[in-house]
Amino acid sequence: MKIVLNGETKEVNDGISLFALMEQEGVTGKVMAAAINMQIVKKEDWGTKSLEEGDKVELLQFVGGG
């Protein structure tokens, strides 16, 4: 199925969880916040929240700098 991850279309397995997507992308230790279709998903729900065709996923990382 196709989703949009941080503005980029991705092909992923049907029913993949948000956490599995993060593992697949190699960002599990870096993501501080996640949203699906503009709705924040609590960190404790990342492993149980399944993605659906066409979902727009935003994985946010906080970066320091000046």
Distance bins in CASP14 RR format, pairs under 12 A and 6 or more apart:
PFRMAT RR
TARGET T0000
AUTHOR 0000-0000-0000
RMODE 2
METHOD distances of the structure
MODEL  1
1 9 0 0 0 0 0 1 0 0 0 0 0
1 10 0 0 0 0 1 0 0 0 0 0 0
1 11 1 0 0 1 0 0 0 0 0 0 0
1 12 1 0 0 1 0 0 0 0 0 0 0
1 13 1 0 0 1 0 0 0 0 0 0 0
1 14 1 0 1 0 0 0 0 0 0 0 0
1 15 1 0 0 1 0 0 0 0 0 0 0
1 16 0 0 0 0 1 0 0 0 0 0 0
1 21 0 0 0 0 0 1 0 0 0 0 0
1 50 0 0 0 0 0 1 0 0 0 0 0
1 51 1 0 0 1 0 0 0 0 0 0 0
1 52 1 0 0 1 0 0 0 0 0 0 0
1 53 1 0 1 0 0 0 0 0 0 0 0
1 54 1 0 0 1 0 0 0 0 0 0 0
1 55 0 0 0 0 1 0 0 0 0 0 0
2 8 0 0 0 0 0 1 0 0 0 0 0
2 9 1 0 1 0 0 0 0 0 0 0 0
2 10 1 0 0 1 0 0 0 0 0 0 0
2 11 1 0 1 0 0 0 0 0 0 0 0
2 12 1 0 0 1 0 0 0 0 0 0 0
2 13 0 0 0 0 0 1 0 0 0 0 0
2 14 0 0 0 0 0 1 0 0 0 0 0
2 16 0 0 0 0 0 1 0 0 0 0 0
2 51 0 0 0 0 0 1 0 0 0 0 0
2 52 0 0 0 0 0 1 0 0 0 0 0
2 53 1 0 0 1 0 0 0 0 0 0 0
2 54 1 0 1 0 0 0 0 0 0 0 0
2 55 0 0 0 0 1 0 0 0 0 0 0
2 56 0 0 0 0 0 1 0 0 0 0 0
2 57 0 0 0 0 0 1 0 0 0 0 0
3 9 1 0 0 1 0 0 0 0 0 0 0
3 10 1 0 1 0 0 0 0 0 0 0 0
3 11 0 0 0 0 1 0 0 0 0 0 0
3 12 1 0 1 0 0 0 0 0 0 0 0
3 13 0 0 0 0 0 1 0 0 0 0 0
3 14 0 0 0 0 0 1 0 0 0 0 0
3 15 0 0 0 0 0 1 0 0 0 0 0
3 16 0 0 0 0 1 0 0 0 0 0 0
3 18 0 0 0 0 0 1 0 0 0 0 0
3 21 1 0 0 1 0 0 0 0 0 0 0
3 24 0 0 0 0 0 1 0 0 0 0 0
3 25 0 0 0 0 0 1 0 0 0 0 0
3 36 0 0 0 0 1 0 0 0 0 0 0
3 37 0 0 0 0 0 1 0 0 0 0 0
3 50 0 0 0 0 0 1 0 0 0 0 0
3 51 1 0 1 0 0 0 0 0 0 0 0
3 52 0 0 0 0 1 0 0 0 0 0 0
3 53 1 0 0 1 0 0 0 0 0 0 0
3 54 1 0 1 0 0 0 0 0 0 0 0
3 55 1 0 1 0 0 0 0 0 0 0 0
3 56 1 0 0 1 0 0 0 0 0 0 0
3 57 1 0 1 0 0 0 0 0 0 0 0
3 58 0 0 0 0 0 1 0 0 0 0 0
3 59 0 0 0 0 0 1 0 0 0 0 0
4 10 1 0 0 1 0 0 0 0 0 0 0
4 11 0 0 0 0 0 1 0 0 0 0 0
4 12 0 0 0 0 0 1 0 0 0 0 0
4 21 0 0 0 0 0 1 0 0 0 0 0
4 35 0 0 0 0 0 1 0 0 0 0 0
4 36 0 0 0 0 0 1 0 0 0 0 0
4 37 0 0 0 0 1 0 0 0 0 0 0
4 38 0 0 0 0 0 1 0 0 0 0 0
4 51 0 0 0 0 0 1 0 0 0 0 0
4 52 0 0 0 0 0 1 0 0 0 0 0
4 53 0 0 0 0 0 1 0 0 0 0 0
4 54 1 0 0 1 0 0 0 0 0 0 0
4 55 1 0 0 1 0 0 0 0 0 0 0
4 56 1 0 1 0 0 0 0 0 0 0 0
4 57 1 0 0 1 0 0 0 0 0 0 0
4 58 0 0 0 0 1 0 0 0 0 0 0
4 59 0 0 0 0 0 1 0 0 0 0 0
5 11 0 0 0 0 0 1 0 0 0 0 0
5 12 0 0 0 0 1 0 0 0 0 0 0
5 16 0 0 0 0 0 1 0 0 0 0 0
5 18 0 0 0 0 0 1 0 0 0 0 0
5 21 1 0 0 1 0 0 0 0 0 0 0
5 22 0 0 0 0 1 0 0 0 0 0 0
5 24 0 0 0 0 1 0 0 0 0 0 0
5 25 1 0 0 1 0 0 0 0 0 0 0
5 26 0 0 0 0 0 1 0 0 0 0 0
5 27 0 0 0 0 0 1 0 0 0 0 0
5 31 0 0 0 0 0 1 0 0 0 0 0
5 34 0 0 0 0 0 1 0 0 0 0 0
5 35 0 0 0 0 0 1 0 0 0 0 0
5 36 0 0 0 0 0 1 0 0 0 0 0
5 51 0 0 0 0 1 0 0 0 0 0 0
5 54 0 0 0 0 0 1 0 0 0 0 0
5 55 0 0 0 0 1 0 0 0 0 0 0
5 56 0 0 0 0 1 0 0 0 0 0 0
5 57 1 0 1 0 0 0 0 0 0 0 0
5 58 0 0 0 0 1 0 0 0 0 0 0
5 59 1 0 0 1 0 0 0 0 0 0 0
5 60 0 0 0 0 0 1 0 0 0 0 0
6 21 0 0 0 0 0 1 0 0 0 0 0
6 22 0 0 0 0 0 1 0 0 0 0 0
6 25 0 0 0 0 1 0 0 0 0 0 0
6 27 0 0 0 0 1 0 0 0 0 0 0
6 31 0 0 0 0 0 1 0 0 0 0 0
6 34 0 0 0 0 0 1 0 0 0 0 0
6 35 0 0 0 0 0 1 0 0 0 0 0
6 56 0 0 0 0 1 0 0 0 0 0 0
6 57 1 0 0 1 0 0 0 0 0 0 0
6 58 1 0 0 1 0 0 0 0 0 0 0
6 59 1 0 0 1 0 0 0 0 0 0 0
6 60 0 0 0 0 1 0 0 0 0 0 0
6 61 0 0 0 0 1 0 0 0 0 0 0
7 54 0 0 0 0 0 1 0 0 0 0 0
7 55 0 0 0 0 0 1 0 0 0 0 0
7 56 1 0 0 1 0 0 0 0 0 0 0
7 57 0 0 0 0 1 0 0 0 0 0 0
7 58 0 0 0 0 1 0 0 0 0 0 0
7 59 0 0 0 0 0 1 0 0 0 0 0
8 25 0 0 0 0 0 1 0 0 0 0 0
8 56 0 0 0 0 0 1 0 0 0 0 0
8 57 0 0 0 0 0 1 0 0 0 0 0
8 58 0 0 0 0 0 1 0 0 0 0 0
8 59 0 0 0 0 0 1 0 0 0 0 0
9 53 0 0 0 0 0 1 0 0 0 0 0
9 54 0 0 0 0 1 0 0 0 0 0 0
9 55 0 0 0 0 0 1 0 0 0 0 0
9 56 0 0 0 0 0 1 0 0 0 0 0
9 57 0 0 0 0 0 1 0 0 0 0 0
10 16 0 0 0 0 0 1 0 0 0 0 0
10 21 0 0 0 0 1 0 0 0 0 0 0
10 24 0 0 0 0 1 0 0 0 0 0 0
10 25 0 0 0 0 1 0 0 0 0 0 0
10 51 0 0 0 0 1 0 0 0 0 0 0
10 53 0 0 0 0 0 1 0 0 0 0 0
10 54 0 0 0 0 0 1 0 0 0 0 0
10 55 0 0 0 0 0 1 0 0 0 0 0
10 56 0 0 0 0 0 1 0 0 0 0 0
10 57 0 0 0 0 1 0 0 0 0 0 0
10 59 0 0 0 0 0 1 0 0 0 0 0
11 21 0 0 0 0 0 1 0 0 0 0 0
11 24 0 0 0 0 0 1 0 0 0 0 0
11 51 0 0 0 0 0 1 0 0 0 0 0
11 53 0 0 0 0 0 1 0 0 0 0 0
11 54 0 0 0 0 0 1 0 0 0 0 0
12 18 0 0 0 0 0 1 0 0 0 0 0
12 20 0 0 0 0 1 0 0 0 0 0 0
12 21 1 0 0 1 0 0 0 0 0 0 0
12 22 0 0 0 0 0 1 0 0 0 0 0
12 23 0 0 0 0 0 1 0 0 0 0 0
12 24 1 0 0 1 0 0 0 0 0 0 0
12 25 0 0 0 0 1 0 0 0 0 0 0
12 50 0 0 0 0 0 1 0 0 0 0 0
12 51 1 0 0 1 0 0 0 0 0 0 0
12 52 0 0 0 0 0 1 0 0 0 0 0
12 53 0 0 0 0 1 0 0 0 0 0 0
12 54 0 0 0 0 0 1 0 0 0 0 0
12 55 0 0 0 0 1 0 0 0 0 0 0
12 57 0 0 0 0 1 0 0 0 0 0 0
13 20 0 0 0 0 1 0 0 0 0 0 0
13 21 0 0 0 0 1 0 0 0 0 0 0
13 23 0 0 0 0 0 1 0 0 0 0 0
13 24 0 0 0 0 1 0 0 0 0 0 0
13 50 0 0 0 0 0 1 0 0 0 0 0
13 51 0 0 0 0 1 0 0 0 0 0 0
13 53 0 0 0 0 0 1 0 0 0 0 0
14 20 0 0 0 0 0 1 0 0 0 0 0
14 50 0 0 0 0 1 0 0 0 0 0 0
14 51 0 0 0 0 1 0 0 0 0 0 0
14 52 0 0 0 0 1 0 0 0 0 0 0
14 53 0 0 0 0 1 0 0 0 0 0 0
14 54 0 0 0 0 0 1 0 0 0 0 0
14 55 0 0 0 0 0 1 0 0 0 0 0
15 21 0 0 0 0 1 0 0 0 0 0 0
15 47 0 0 0 0 0 1 0 0 0 0 0
15 48 0 0 0 0 0 1 0 0 0 0 0
15 49 0 0 0 0 0 1 0 0 0 0 0
15 50 1 0 1 0 0 0 0 0 0 0 0
15 51 1 0 1 0 0 0 0 0 0 0 0
15 52 1 0 0 1 0 0 0 0 0 0 0
15 53 0 0 0 0 1 0 0 0 0 0 0
15 54 0 0 0 0 0 1 0 0 0 0 0
15 55 0 0 0 0 0 1 0 0 0 0 0
16 22 0 0 0 0 0 1 0 0 0 0 0
16 23 0 0 0 0 1 0 0 0 0 0 0
16 24 1 0 0 1 0 0 0 0 0 0 0
16 25 0 0 0 0 0 1 0 0 0 0 0
16 36 0 0 0 0 0 1 0 0 0 0 0
16 46 0 0 0 0 0 1 0 0 0 0 0
16 47 0 0 0 0 0 1 0 0 0 0 0
16 48 0 0 0 0 0 1 0 0 0 0 0
16 49 0 0 0 0 0 1 0 0 0 0 0
16 50 1 0 0 1 0 0 0 0 0 0 0
16 51 1 0 1 0 0 0 0 0 0 0 0
16 52 0 0 0 0 1 0 0 0 0 0 0
16 53 0 0 0 0 0 1 0 0 0 0 0
16 55 0 0 0 0 0 1 0 0 0 0 0
16 57 0 0 0 0 0 1 0 0 0 0 0
17 23 0 0 0 0 1 0 0 0 0 0 0
17 24 0 0 0 0 0 1 0 0 0 0 0
17 28 0 0 0 0 0 1 0 0 0 0 0
17 34 0 0 0 0 0 1 0 0 0 0 0
17 36 0 0 0 0 0 1 0 0 0 0 0
17 41 0 0 0 0 0 1 0 0 0 0 0
17 45 0 0 0 0 1 0 0 0 0 0 0
17 46 1 0 0 1 0 0 0 0 0 0 0
17 47 1 0 1 0 0 0 0 0 0 0 0
17 48 1 0 0 1 0 0 0 0 0 0 0
17 49 1 0 0 1 0 0 0 0 0 0 0
17 50 1 0 1 0 0 0 0 0 0 0 0
17 51 1 0 0 1 0 0 0 0 0 0 0
17 52 0 0 0 0 0 1 0 0 0 0 0
17 55 0 0 0 0 0 1 0 0 0 0 0
17 57 0 0 0 0 0 1 0 0 0 0 0
18 24 0 0 0 0 0 1 0 0 0 0 0
18 25 0 0 0 0 0 1 0 0 0 0 0
18 27 0 0 0 0 0 1 0 0 0 0 0
18 28 0 0 0 0 0 1 0 0 0 0 0
18 31 0 0 0 0 1 0 0 0 0 0 0
18 33 0 0 0 0 0 1 0 0 0 0 0
18 34 1 0 1 0 0 0 0 0 0 0 0
18 35 0 0 0 0 1 0 0 0 0 0 0
18 36 1 0 0 1 0 0 0 0 0 0 0
18 37 0 0 0 0 0 1 0 0 0 0 0
18 39 0 0 0 0 0 1 0 0 0 0 0
18 40 0 0 0 0 0 1 0 0 0 0 0
18 41 1 0 0 1 0 0 0 0 0 0 0
18 42 0 0 0 0 0 1 0 0 0 0 0
18 43 0 0 0 0 1 0 0 0 0 0 0
18 44 0 0 0 0 0 1 0 0 0 0 0
18 45 1 0 0 1 0 0 0 0 0 0 0
18 46 1 0 1 0 0 0 0 0 0 0 0
18 47 1 0 0 1 0 0 0 0 0 0 0
18 48 0 0 0 0 1 0 0 0 0 0 0
18 49 1 0 1 0 0 0 0 0 0 0 0
18 50 1 0 0 1 0 0 0 0 0 0 0
18 51 1 0 0 1 0 0 0 0 0 0 0
18 52 0 0 0 0 0 1 0 0 0 0 0
18 55 0 0 0 0 1 0 0 0 0 0 0
18 57 1 0 0 1 0 0 0 0 0 0 0
18 58 0 0 0 0 0 1 0 0 0 0 0
18 59 0 0 0 0 1 0 0 0 0 0 0
19 25 0 0 0 0 0 1 0 0 0 0 0
19 26 0 0 0 0 0 1 0 0 0 0 0
19 27 0 0 0 0 0 1 0 0 0 0 0
19 28 1 0 0 1 0 0 0 0 0 0 0
19 29 0 0 0 0 0 1 0 0 0 0 0
19 31 0 0 0 0 1 0 0 0 0 0 0
19 34 0 0 0 0 1 0 0 0 0 0 0
19 41 0 0 0 0 1 0 0 0 0 0 0
19 42 0 0 0 0 0 1 0 0 0 0 0
19 43 0 0 0 0 1 0 0 0 0 0 0
19 44 0 0 0 0 0 1 0 0 0 0 0
19 45 0 0 0 0 1 0 0 0 0 0 0
19 46 1 0 1 0 0 0 0 0 0 0 0
19 47 1 1 0 0 0 0 0 0 0 0 0
19 48 0 0 0 0 1 0 0 0 0 0 0
19 49 1 0 0 1 0 0 0 0 0 0 0
19 50 0 0 0 0 0 1 0 0 0 0 0
19 51 0 0 0 0 0 1 0 0 0 0 0
19 57 0 0 0 0 0 1 0 0 0 0 0
19 59 0 0 0 0 0 1 0 0 0 0 0
20 26 0 0 0 0 0 1 0 0 0 0 0
20 27 0 0 0 0 0 1 0 0 0 0 0
20 28 0 0 0 0 1 0 0 0 0 0 0
20 46 0 0 0 0 1 0 0 0 0 0 0
20 47 1 0 0 1 0 0 0 0 0 0 0
20 48 0 0 0 0 0 1 0 0 0 0 0
20 49 0 0 0 0 0 1 0 0 0 0 0
20 50 0 0 0 0 1 0 0 0 0 0 0
20 51 0 0 0 0 1 0 0 0 0 0 0
20 57 0 0 0 0 0 1 0 0 0 0 0
21 27 0 0 0 0 1 0 0 0 0 0 0
21 28 0 0 0 0 1 0 0 0 0 0 0
21 31 0 0 0 0 0 1 0 0 0 0 0
21 34 0 0 0 0 1 0 0 0 0 0 0
21 36 0 0 0 0 0 1 0 0 0 0 0
21 41 0 0 0 0 0 1 0 0 0 0 0
21 46 0 0 0 0 1 0 0 0 0 0 0
21 47 0 0 0 0 1 0 0 0 0 0 0
21 49 0 0 0 0 1 0 0 0 0 0 0
21 50 0 0 0 0 0 1 0 0 0 0 0
21 51 1 0 0 1 0 0 0 0 0 0 0
21 55 0 0 0 0 1 0 0 0 0 0 0
21 57 1 0 0 1 0 0 0 0 0 0 0
21 58 0 0 0 0 0 1 0 0 0 0 0
21 59 0 0 0 0 1 0 0 0 0 0 0
22 28 1 0 1 0 0 0 0 0 0 0 0
22 29 0 0 0 0 1 0 0 0 0 0 0
22 30 0 0 0 0 1 0 0 0 0 0 0
22 31 1 0 1 0 0 0 0 0 0 0 0
22 32 0 0 0 0 0 1 0 0 0 0 0
22 33 0 0 0 0 0 1 0 0 0 0 0
22 34 1 0 0 1 0 0 0 0 0 0 0
22 41 0 0 0 0 0 1 0 0 0 0 0
22 43 0 0 0 0 0 1 0 0 0 0 0
22 46 1 0 0 1 0 0 0 0 0 0 0
22 47 0 0 0 0 1 0 0 0 0 0 0
22 49 0 0 0 0 0 1 0 0 0 0 0
22 51 0 0 0 0 0 1 0 0 0 0 0
22 57 0 0 0 0 1 0 0 0 0 0 0
22 58 0 0 0 0 0 1 0 0 0 0 0
22 59 1 0 0 1 0 0 0 0 0 0 0
22 60 0 0 0 0 0 1 0 0 0 0 0
22 61 0 0 0 0 0 1 0 0 0 0 0
23 29 0 0 0 0 1 0 0 0 0 0 0
23 30 0 0 0 0 0 1 0 0 0 0 0
23 31 0 0 0 0 0 1 0 0 0 0 0
23 46 0 0 0 0 0 1 0 0 0 0 0
23 47 0 0 0 0 1 0 0 0 0 0 0
23 59 0 0 0 0 0 1 0 0 0 0 0
24 51 0 0 0 0 0 1 0 0 0 0 0
24 57 0 0 0 0 0 1 0 0 0 0 0
24 59 0 0 0 0 0 1 0 0 0 0 0
25 31 0 0 0 0 1 0 0 0 0 0 0
25 34 0 0 0 0 0 1 0 0 0 0 0
25 57 0 0 0 0 1 0 0 0 0 0 0
25 59 1 0 0 1 0 0 0 0 0 0 0
25 61 0 0 0 0 0 1 0 0 0 0 0
26 59 0 0 0 0 0 1 0 0 0 0 0
26 61 0 0 0 0 0 1 0 0 0 0 0
27 33 0 0 0 0 0 1 0 0 0 0 0
27 34 0 0 0 0 1 0 0 0 0 0 0
27 46 0 0 0 0 0 1 0 0 0 0 0
27 57 0 0 0 0 0 1 0 0 0 0 0
27 59 1 0 0 1 0 0 0 0 0 0 0
27 60 0 0 0 0 0 1 0 0 0 0 0
27 61 1 0 0 1 0 0 0 0 0 0 0
28 34 0 0 0 0 0 1 0 0 0 0 0
28 43 0 0 0 0 0 1 0 0 0 0 0
28 46 0 0 0 0 1 0 0 0 0 0 0
28 47 0 0 0 0 0 1 0 0 0 0 0
28 59 0 0 0 0 1 0 0 0 0 0 0
28 61 0 0 0 0 0 1 0 0 0 0 0
29 43 0 0 0 0 0 1 0 0 0 0 0
29 46 0 0 0 0 0 1 0 0 0 0 0
29 59 0 0 0 0 0 1 0 0 0 0 0
29 61 0 0 0 0 1 0 0 0 0 0 0
29 62 0 0 0 0 0 1 0 0 0 0 0
30 59 0 0 0 0 1 0 0 0 0 0 0
30 60 0 0 0 0 1 0 0 0 0 0 0
30 61 1 0 1 0 0 0 0 0 0 0 0
30 62 0 0 0 0 1 0 0 0 0 0 0
30 63 0 0 0 0 1 0 0 0 0 0 0
31 41 0 0 0 0 0 1 0 0 0 0 0
31 43 0 0 0 0 1 0 0 0 0 0 0
31 46 0 0 0 0 1 0 0 0 0 0 0
31 57 0 0 0 0 0 1 0 0 0 0 0
31 58 0 0 0 0 1 0 0 0 0 0 0
31 59 1 0 1 0 0 0 0 0 0 0 0
31 60 1 0 0 1 0 0 0 0 0 0 0
31 61 1 0 0 1 0 0 0 0 0 0 0
31 62 0 0 0 0 1 0 0 0 0 0 0
32 40 0 0 0 0 0 1 0 0 0 0 0
32 43 0 0 0 0 1 0 0 0 0 0 0
32 46 0 0 0 0 0 1 0 0 0 0 0
32 58 0 0 0 0 0 1 0 0 0 0 0
32 59 0 0 0 0 1 0 0 0 0 0 0
32 60 1 0 1 0 0 0 0 0 0 0 0
32 61 1 0 0 1 0 0 0 0 0 0 0
32 62 1 0 1 0 0 0 0 0 0 0 0
32 63 0 0 0 0 1 0 0 0 0 0 0
32 64 0 0 0 0 0 1 0 0 0 0 0
33 39 0 0 0 0 0 1 0 0 0 0 0
33 40 1 0 0 1 0 0 0 0 0 0 0
33 41 0 0 0 0 1 0 0 0 0 0 0
33 42 0 0 0 0 1 0 0 0 0 0 0
33 43 0 0 0 0 1 0 0 0 0 0 0
33 46 0 0 0 0 0 1 0 0 0 0 0
33 57 0 0 0 0 0 1 0 0 0 0 0
33 58 0 0 0 0 1 0 0 0 0 0 0
33 59 1 0 0 1 0 0 0 0 0 0 0
33 60 1 0 1 0 0 0 0 0 0 0 0
33 61 0 0 0 0 1 0 0 0 0 0 0
33 62 0 0 0 0 1 0 0 0 0 0 0
34 40 1 0 0 1 0 0 0 0 0 0 0
34 41 1 0 1 0 0 0 0 0 0 0 0
34 42 0 0 0 0 1 0 0 0 0 0 0
34 43 1 0 0 1 0 0 0 0 0 0 0
34 44 0 0 0 0 0 1 0 0 0 0 0
34 45 0 0 0 0 1 0 0 0 0 0 0
34 46 1 0 0 1 0 0 0 0 0 0 0
34 47 0 0 0 0 0 1 0 0 0 0 0
34 49 0 0 0 0 1 0 0 0 0 0 0
34 51 0 0 0 0 0 1 0 0 0 0 0
34 55 0 0 0 0 0 1 0 0 0 0 0
34 56 0 0 0 0 0 1 0 0 0 0 0
34 57 1 0 0 1 0 0 0 0 0 0 0
34 58 1 0 0 1 0 0 0 0 0 0 0
34 59 1 0 1 0 0 0 0 0 0 0 0
34 60 1 0 0 1 0 0 0 0 0 0 0
34 61 0 0 0 0 0 1 0 0 0 0 0
35 41 1 0 0 1 0 0 0 0 0 0 0
35 42 0 0 0 0 0 1 0 0 0 0 0
35 45 0 0 0 0 0 1 0 0 0 0 0
35 46 0 0 0 0 0 1 0 0 0 0 0
35 49 0 0 0 0 0 1 0 0 0 0 0
35 55 0 0 0 0 0 1 0 0 0 0 0
35 56 0 0 0 0 1 0 0 0 0 0 0
35 57 1 0 0 1 0 0 0 0 0 0 0
35 58 1 0 1 0 0 0 0 0 0 0 0
35 59 0 0 0 0 1 0 0 0 0 0 0
35 60 1 0 0 1 0 0 0 0 0 0 0
36 42 0 0 0 0 0 1 0 0 0 0 0
36 45 0 0 0 0 0 1 0 0 0 0 0
36 46 0 0 0 0 0 1 0 0 0 0 0
36 49 1 0 0 1 0 0 0 0 0 0 0
36 50 0 0 0 0 1 0 0 0 0 0 0
36 51 1 0 0 1 0 0 0 0 0 0 0
36 52 0 0 0 0 1 0 0 0 0 0 0
36 54 0 0 0 0 0 1 0 0 0 0 0
36 55 1 0 1 0 0 0 0 0 0 0 0
36 56 1 0 0 1 0 0 0 0 0 0 0
36 57 1 0 1 0 0 0 0 0 0 0 0
36 58 1 0 0 1 0 0 0 0 0 0 0
36 59 0 0 0 0 0 1 0 0 0 0 0
37 49 0 0 0 0 0 1 0 0 0 0 0
37 51 0 0 0 0 0 1 0 0 0 0 0
37 52 0 0 0 0 1 0 0 0 0 0 0
37 53 0 0 0 0 0 1 0 0 0 0 0
37 54 0 0 0 0 1 0 0 0 0 0 0
37 55 1 0 1 0 0 0 0 0 0 0 0
37 56 1 0 1 0 0 0 0 0 0 0 0
37 57 0 0 0 0 1 0 0 0 0 0 0
37 58 0 0 0 0 1 0 0 0 0 0 0
38 55 0 0 0 0 0 1 0 0 0 0 0
38 56 1 0 0 1 0 0 0 0 0 0 0
38 57 0 0 0 0 0 1 0 0 0 0 0
38 58 0 0 0 0 1 0 0 0 0 0 0
39 45 0 0 0 0 0 1 0 0 0 0 0
39 49 0 0 0 0 1 0 0 0 0 0 0
39 55 0 0 0 0 0 1 0 0 0 0 0
39 56 0 0 0 0 0 1 0 0 0 0 0
39 57 0 0 0 0 0 1 0 0 0 0 0
39 58 0 0 0 0 0 1 0 0 0 0 0
40 46 0 0 0 0 0 1 0 0 0 0 0
40 49 0 0 0 0 0 1 0 0 0 0 0
40 57 0 0 0 0 0 1 0 0 0 0 0
40 58 0 0 0 0 1 0 0 0 0 0 0
40 59 0 0 0 0 0 1 0 0 0 0 0
40 60 0 0 0 0 1 0 0 0 0 0 0
41 47 0 0 0 0 1 0 0 0 0 0 0
41 48 0 0 0 0 1 0 0 0 0 0 0
41 49 1 0 1 0 0 0 0 0 0 0 0
41 50 0 0 0 0 0 1 0 0 0 0 0
41 51 0 0 0 0 0 1 0 0 0 0 0
41 55 0 0 0 0 0 1 0 0 0 0 0
41 57 0 0 0 0 1 0 0 0 0 0 0
41 58 0 0 0 0 1 0 0 0 0 0 0
41 59 0 0 0 0 0 1 0 0 0 0 0
41 60 0 0 0 0 0 1 0 0 0 0 0
42 48 0 0 0 0 0 1 0 0 0 0 0
42 49 0 0 0 0 1 0 0 0 0 0 0
43 49 0 0 0 0 0 1 0 0 0 0 0
43 59 0 0 0 0 0 1 0 0 0 0 0
43 60 0 0 0 0 0 1 0 0 0 0 0
46 57 0 0 0 0 0 1 0 0 0 0 0
46 59 0 0 0 0 0 1 0 0 0 0 0
49 55 0 0 0 0 1 0 0 0 0 0 0
49 57 0 0 0 0 0 1 0 0 0 0 0
50 57 0 0 0 0 0 1 0 0 0 0 0
51 57 1 0 0 1 0 0 0 0 0 0 0
END
